[in-house]
Amino acid sequence: MAADSQATTPDAGRSGPKHGLRIFLVWIVLAIVADLLIGLVLAPHIPPGKMSSSAEDGQQAITVMALMSAPVMVFVLVYFTYALTVWRQRDGDEDDGPPIHGHAGIQTGWIVGTSVIVLALAAFGTVELIDSHGSGGGEGPVPIWKPAATVSLTSWRPGEAIQVQVIGQQWKFTYRYPQFGGFETTQLVIPEGQWVQFNVTSIDVIHSFWAYQLSVKADANPNVNNIAFTKPTQLGQFTVRCAELCGLWHGAMFDYGRVVTVPQFRAWTAATRVFMADVTPMLPAYATTYDPTVIPAFRSGPVMKKLGLVSAGGGYYPPQDPVQP
């Protein structure tokens, strides 16, 4: 009878072990390890990298959120694994589990802890948006955050912000430099260590200017000037893509830009200004937006040929297009 009694009550001592303490100790060790791996190993490689001020801020924001979310994820996995291992149904055990009552302390701690995490992330994200990202870093017609650097439309000196107008069109981005005579080019070149103000617009449909490694992304809308700021901090090449479905060759609407030294930038702008001098006067006067119904007349013939955007109808078709309209 004693043996039968013991065999039919396998859960009698199951409440003895301090399961909560076990789970906590395993969780705290793994959570610390996870955060150390994220902070020391993964963080330097989190995209988009550190090629610009906005990219570095973006990488930092992702790192902070990863460091805060990792312990939560680890806790869920530890609890789930512990429950499957320790509290699983044993062979021959058909008894009901012990009655469980709510624990006010655990419930209160869980609500307070998760509320603090969510509110902290909300506050952090709001500050980042206002300070140097999203609508704060531009990417809207009326930015609520601007760098301290001054801007001049007629000239540029190191320390001042450089204006680069991004013009979206099917299916190519072109760039105007109003501080260097207003020439337009298909090359995007910006100097290291200088603030850049991108004025993004379109002359046909909606596009989206996405300079990936710079962490700059702004919609290119007709008759709208969306503004974005960044300061390149590393030399090198970055990818430019259209991030808004804009027609047949949207997938081919990508190119590369370059971050160069200030002397190299000065030399490039001087050479490009001379190279485009014969067609720059044919462009409309520099403005933050252009009338899509009028601008094609200014962009046909010599201008398009000089820019290398030659195709029927004044539009750009990539070389892999099997039939040039």
N, C-alpha and C positions, 0 to 999 in steps of 0.2 A: 504493500500500500504506500509505503514511504517513497519507494522508487517511482511508482505510478504518479504520486503527487508531485515529485520533483520533475518528472518527464512532462507533465501537463502544465507546468508553470515555468516555462523558460524565461519569461519576461519579469520574473519576480524581482531580480536584482538589476534590471536594466536601468532603473532610475538612479542607481548608485553613482556611476561615473559622472564626473563633472564635464558633461558634453560641451557646455558653453565655454568653459575655460579652454578645453582642447581646441575647439574651433577658433577661438580668439587667438591663441598662441600660434597656431598654424597660419592663420590669416595675417597676423601682424608681421611675421617673418617674410612670407611670400609677398606681401604688399610692399615692404621696404625693398626687397630684391627687385620687384617689378619697377618701382619708381627709380631706383638706381640705374637699372638697365635703360629705362626711357631717358632719364636725364643725362647720363654719361655716354651711352652708346648710340641710341636712336636719335636723340634730339638734333645733333649736328647734321643729320642726313634727311630730316623732315623737309619735304618740299614746301614752298618753292625755293628754299635755300636762303642765301644772304647776299644776293647780288645788288640789292637796293635797300633803302630804308624801309619801304613798304613790305618788301619780301622778308626782311629780318623781323619786322613786327609781326607779320603773319606766321612765320615759323615759331616765334616766341609764344603767340596766342595758342597755336595748336599744341605746343609743348605743355603749356600750363593746363590746358584742358585734358591732355593725356595723363598728366601727373595726378590730376584730381579724379579722373574717372577710373584709372587703373585699380586703386584699392577697392572701389565698389565692385568692379568686375571680378577681381580676385576673390572677394568675399562671397559673391554668388556662386562661383565655381567651387570654392572650398566647402561651402555649406551643402551644395548639391552632391559633391563627391562623398562627403562625410555621411550624408543621409543615405546614399545608395549603399555605402559600405557597412555602416554600423546599424542602421535601422531597417535594413531590408528584411523581408519575410524569410524566415528560416524554413528548411524542409521539415514538414510535419507540424509546423506551428500554425494553428488555425484559431488561436485565441484572439480576442479583441485587444487592441493596444490600450495602454493605461490612459485614464482620463487626463486631458491636458487643459489647464486653465490659462487665461491671459496673464501676461506679466506686464504690469503697468510700467515698470522701469524700462524694460526693453522697448515697449511700444513708444514711450515718450522719447527715449534716446534715438530710435529710428526716425521718428517724425522730425525731431529737432535737427539731427545730423543731415538728413536728406534735404531739409528746407534750407539749411545753411549752405550746402553745396550748390543747390539750384540758384539761390539768391546771389551767392558770390559769383557764380558764372554769369548770371544776368548782369550784375554790376560791372564785372570785368569786360564783358562783351560790349556793353553800352559805352564805357569809357574808350575802348579801342575804336569803336565806330566814330565817336565824336572827335577823337584825337587825330587819327591819321589813316583811317580806313573808311570804306563805304562812302556814305554821304559826307562824312567828315573829311576824308582825304580827297574829296571831289566826287567824280563819278556821278555828278548831277549838275544841273545848270546853275545852281546857287550853292556853292560849297560853304559849309559852316566851319570849316577848318582850312587855314592856309599857312604855308611856311612863312617865316619871317623875311625871306628874301624878297627884294623889290622886283618889279617887272616893268620893263620898258619895251614898247613895240618898235622903236626906231633903232635901237642898238643893244649890244650886250657886252657886259664886262664880267669877269669871274667874280662870283659871289652873288650875282643877280640870277633870277630864275630865267631859264630858257623856255620860250614858247615854241611848241611844236604842234601844228594843226594836223590832226589825223582825219583824212577824208576817206570814208568808206564808199565803195562803188562795186558793182558787179564786174569782176570778182577780184578786186585788188585794193589794197590800201596805198594811198599816196600821202605825202607829207609836205606841208608848207612851213617855211621858216621865215616868219615876218620880220625878225630882227636882223636878217641877213639879206635883205632885198626882196623878200617874199617869193623866192624861187620854190618850185614844187618838184619833188623827186619821189621815186619809188624806194629810195634807200632811207632807212631810219638809223641815224647816227647821233649819239648823245655823249656828253663828256662825263667822266668820272668825277664824283665829289661835288656836283653842281645840281641844284634843284631844277627839275624839269616840270613844266606845266603842259600837260596834254590837253588840247582843245579838240574834242572828238565830235565829228558830225558826219553826215552822209549826203550824197547827191542823188540817191535813187531810193532804195528800199532800206529797211532796218538791218544794220549789221551790229557786230559787237567786237570792239578792239580789245584783244587779250594778249598782253605782253607777259608771258607766263613766268619767266624767271624774275621779272621785275615786280611781280604780284600787282600788276595794273590791269584793270578790267573795267571798261566803260562802254555803254551802248552807243552806237553811232546811228542817230535818228535824223531824218531830214528836218531841216529848220529848227534843230535843237543843238545847243553847244554844251556837251557834257564835259566836265573838267575833272582831271585827276592829277595828283602830284606824286612825285617820287624823287629820290636822290640816289643815283647809281653809286655803289660803293666798291664794285669790283669790275675789272676790265674783262671783256669777253663778248661772246655771242649769246643772244637770247632769241627765243621763238616768239613769233607773232602769228596769231590765228584769229579767224573770225569765229566767234562763239554764239552766233545767232543764225539759224537756218535762213539763208538769203537767196536761195534759188538753185539752179541746176549744178553750178560748180562751186557751191559753198564749201565742199570738202577740199577743194584745191586752193582755197583762199587762205594761204599761209605763206609766211616769208620769215626772214631773220633780220634782227637789228644788231647793232654793235655798240658797246660802250668802249670809248677810247679816251686817251689822255686829253687834257685841255689843248696842248699844242697841236696834237693830231686833229682834234675837232676844228680848231681854227683853220688849219690847212685844208681840211675837207670842205668846210663851208666856203672858203675862198675859191677853191677849184670848182666846186659844183656851181657856185654863183656865176662864174665865168662860163662854164659849159652850158648852162641853161639861159644865158643872157639873151639869146636871140628869140626865145619864146616866152620868157617871163613877162614882157610887156603885153603879150596877148592874153594873159590870164586876167580874170576879173580882179578888181581891187580887193585886197585882203579884207575878209569879214569873218565873223565867227560862224556864220551859216551862209549857204548859197541856195538860191531858188532852183530846185531840181528841174523846173520847166524851162529855165533860161541857160543854166550852166552848160549843157551839152554843146551849145553853139560855140562856147569858148574853148571847148576841149577837143575839137575835131582837128583834123589836118596836122599841121606842124607840131602842135603841142603834144598830141597823142603819140605821134611818131617819135618825138624826142624822148618821151617818157617810156617808149617801148610798149605802149598799149594799143597796138594797131590791130583792128579787126573791123568787120563790116558793122555799120550801125553805131560806131563810136564806143562800143562796149569792149571789155577785155575778156578774152577766152584763153585759157592756159594752153600751152603747147600740146598737151596730150589729147586735146579735143580732136576727135577724128574728123570732124567736119567744121571748118571755120565758116560761120554764117556770112 
